[in-house]
Amino acid sequence: QQQVRQSSQSLTVWEGETAILNCSYENSAFDYFPWYQQFPGEGPALLIAIRSVSDKKEDGRFTIFFNKREKNLSLHIKDSQPGDSATYFCAASAPSSGQKLVFGQGTILKVYL
Amino acid sequence: DMKVTQMPRYLIKRMGENVLLECGQDMSHETMYWYRQDPGLGLQLIYISYDVDSNSEGDIPKGYRVSRKKREHFSLILDSAKTNQTSVYFCASSFGGNSGNTLYFGEGSRLIVV
C-alpha cells in the first residue's frame, strides 16, 4: 500500500506556465513533507519542505500548499523554466518513524520552450 | 565539502553472485540509508542505520543486508543476487535525532543482474 501517492506520473508545461504537482498521503501521523528534485543521472536533492503546522511554504518560484484535513499537498512551480525539467518526489515522515522518510512514486516534469 | 560517494556507479552481475555496494559520507552524519529506485515505484527504503552497528530494516529488506563499522561508511550486500534486484541503488545520509532532517543522496549505483 502506497503511503504517499503522487497523482501524475508525468506532467508537461510550457515555459512561463505554473506547474502543479499533487501529492496525497494516508498516515495522519505524518508531520513533515519535503519535496525532492532529481535530475537524470543524479541523486535526489531537497527542494523545499513544509511541516503540518503550516498551510503554505514559499521559496522563490516554488510553493507548497498543504491541506491537513484532506491529507494532500501540492507543489507549485511558478514561471516554469526548461531547467526545472526533472523528477519531483513528494515524501513524508512521522515523529515516531525513526527518521524514516517515505517517498511517493515521483512525477516527471517536462518544461518546453 | 558535503558529499555522499557511492561505489561502484555501474555494475553487471550474474544471478547468484554476491554484490557489494559501498557508500561514504564526509559530513559526520549519524544516520545513513539505502534506497532503491524503480520506475513507477519511486524510492523504497531498504535499510536505515542510526550509527555504527545500529541498523534497522526498512520497507523492503528481504534479500539484502548491511554493514556499518565506521560512522562514515555504510555497505549494502546482496548475497546471491536475483534478477529482480536489478535497480538503481541510492545511499543517503542525514543528521540524527528527530525526523525532518535533510537527506543528502549519492549519485546512485546502477546494478544489472543477468
Interface residues (C-beta under 8 A of the other chain):
Chain A: Q6 Q9 D31 Y32 P34 Y36 G41 E42 G43 P44 A45 L46 A49 R51 F89 S93 A94 P95 S97 G98 Q99 K100 L101 V102 F103 G104 Q105 G106
Chain B: V4 T31 Y33 Y35 G40 L41 G42 L43 Q44 L45 I48 Y50 S56 G58 D59 F90 A92 S94 G96 G97 N98 S99 G100 N101 T102 L103 Y104 F105 G106 E107 G108
